[in-house]
Amino acid sequence: MPDQDEKPDHDAEHSDDKKEDSKKDDAGDDKDKSGDDKKQGDDKDKKDDKKKGPGKKPLIILGVIVVLIIIAGLIWWFATRNQVSTDDAYTDGDAVTIAPKVSGYVVVMNLGDNKFVHKNDLLIKIDPRDYQAQLDQANAQLGLARAQLNAAQVQLAIARVQYPAQLTQAKAQQQSAQANLTQSRAAYERQHSVDVRATSQQNIDTANAQQQSALANVAQARAQVKTASLVPQQISQAQATVDERREQVHQAEAQVEAAALNLSYTELHAPADGWVTKRNVQYGTFLQAGTSIFSLVTTTVWVTANFKESQLERMRPGDAVDVAVDAYPDLKLHGHVDSIQLGSGSRFSAFPAENATGNFVKIVQRVPVKILIDNGLQPDLPLPLGLSVVPKVMLK
C-alpha cells in the first residue's frame, strides 16, 4: 500500500516537471516570437527609410542640374552677347567664263580638268592660218592706200604751183591779145580813112580780118583768164583728194588692226591665276565665237552670309569674323565684314514677293553680307565655291 501511495506522488512530480518544461518552452517561444517581431519591425523601419530616402535625392539632383544649367546659360550669354552667327553662309568668288572671240579648230590645248593655271599662260590656240591671210591682205590694202595718198599729195603740190602760173600766163595772153586788137583796129581805121585810090581793097580786107582775129583772140584770152581765176577752187579740190586718200589710209590701218586682233584672238591666255572648271573643249574641236568652253575660278575667295534682319542692328563693316568650314573642321579662318547688301535676297530675286494682294504673311528677311578672309587659308586646302560655312561676327 505504501508503495502504491508513493507512485502517485512520483507521477505528480513528473507531471509538474512537464508543466515547468512546457512553461519554459512557451517562454522561449514567446521570446522567439518577440525577437521575430522586433526583426520585422526593424525591417519595416528600414523599408520606410528606403522609401523616404529616394524621394528626396532626385529633387536635390534636379535642383543641382537646374542651377548648373542656369549658370551655364549665363556664362554662354555673357560670352556670346556680342556675337551673331548663321549657318546660311557659303564660300563665294569670281568664276570667269572663258569664250573665244573667233571661230576655228583647236590646234593646241594646254589645260585639264581642275588644273591650276597662272596668269597669261597659253591655254588654247585656234588654227591661225585664215586670220594670218586676212592680216596680209589688210597690209596690202594699207600699202595701196598709202601710195594713193602720196600721189594725191604730189598732185596737190603741183596744183599749188601750176594753177597760179596758168592764171598769170592767161592774163599775159589777154594783154597780148588786147594789144593786137588795138593794133588791128588802128590799121583798120587807117585803111578806111585814106582815099580809096591810095589803097586797095585787099589791104582793106586784110585790116578787117586782122581786127576780127584780134577780137577773137581777146575773147579767148578773157575766157582763159576766167578759167585760170578758179585757182583756189582747184587747189581745194586737190586738197580734198589728199584728205580722201588719207582717210582711206586710216581705214586700211583699222582693217590691219582688226585683222591683227583677230589673229591674236586665236590664242586664249589665262586672265588670272585660278583653277580650270567645267571644261567642255577637246583637241581638234571646232569652236564658235562666243561659245563658253570653260570657267576659271580665281584664287580670291570670300564668304556670302545671309543674316536675319534682326541680326543687323549692331553689325558694321570692319567687324571681325571667325569662319568655320564644314568641309575642314580643323580649319579656322579669320576675316572682317566687307559690306552689307542694300536689299534683302528676296528683293533681288527673279520673282520678288508681291505683298499688295492682301494675303500678307510676315517673314523674317535675310540680307547677304560679304565677308573677306584675311588669314587662315592654306595652299593645300582649296576652298571650292559653294561650301557651307558658319561665320561668327564679333560686334563692337
Phi, psi and omega in degrees: 000314178301322180297322178294327178290323181291326182298317177298325179294317180298319178295324179293319179296317180299320178294324178295319179298319179298320179296318180296319179297320179295324177295317178299318179297319179296321179296319178296320178296321179297320179297317180297318180296318180295323177295318178297318179299322180294317179298317179298322178294320178296317179298320180295319178297319179297318179297319178297320178297320179296321179294320181287323184298304181300336179291334181269322185299314179301324179295319179295314180298317179298319178298318178297318180297317179298316179298316179297320179296318179297317179296315179297320178296320178295318178297315179297317180296318181293324182284331185247011183291340178251029180227143172227144181216165178206148175261003175268067184215149185214154173288146183219165180181186180270121174246102185273124177276125182258127179219141179287151177267347179230162180263155177157178181270143179282122179248343177221133178220117182240052179212153178222171181297130176058027179275140178274131180234157179256160181300138178074006174293139176285120182257313183219142175232129178264149180308117188267000190296317179298320183284332174292321177296319178297322178294318178297317178297319179294322177295323177295317177298323178294319178297319178296317180295322179293322178296317177296325177294318179298318179297318179294323178293323176295316178299323178294318179296320178295317181297323181294336177262318188288315186294319175295325178293320177297323178295317179296317179297320179295321178293321178295318178295325178295318178295319179296318179294324179294321178294318177297323178295319180296317180294318181291327177293319178297317178294323180294316180292324180294321179293328180273345181270341181275166179293140183300339180279344182269355180223179180237162179295330179294319178295322179295316180295323179295316179297321179294318180294319178297322179294316180296321178294321178295320177298318179295319179296322178295316179298318179295319179296321178296320178296319178295322177295319179296319179293316181291341179290349178275031181301313180301319180294321180293321177293321178297322178296318178295323178294321178296322177297320178297315179298320179298315179295324179295319177295325176295325176295315178299319178297317179294322177296320178296321178295323177295317179297318179296318179294322178294321177296315179300323178294320179291332180290348177290347176249122179258117180252154179291125180286342181196170173292140179171187182250137178281126179225159176053048180283130177225045179224145179230165176297131180088357179291141174273120183260137173266142179299132178089357180274129180293129181245336173190171178241151180240115178269116183286170182281349179280117182235138174224181182241132172253111183248131180261094181273151174293150181298333179286349180265000186264359187301316184251000182283134180222152174302137182102346178297139179290148183223134169255133185239126174254134183255126181298324183289332181232087184300331182273354181272124179242120180255150179231137181203202180210159178288121180272313183198159177242124183297136180274063180160141179288166180297323180290334181293328182255016177285168181297328180232086180299150180293139178250108185258014181263010182272348180102341179263070185267130174232120183288127180234136178295121182276154176243139184243126178293135178236128180269126182241122178269141180268121182269319181203167180110343179290143180240137183300328183273002178234080179293150179253097176298152179291139177095005178290145178281132179225164177233100178275144177235112184268128177270106183284145179273000000 
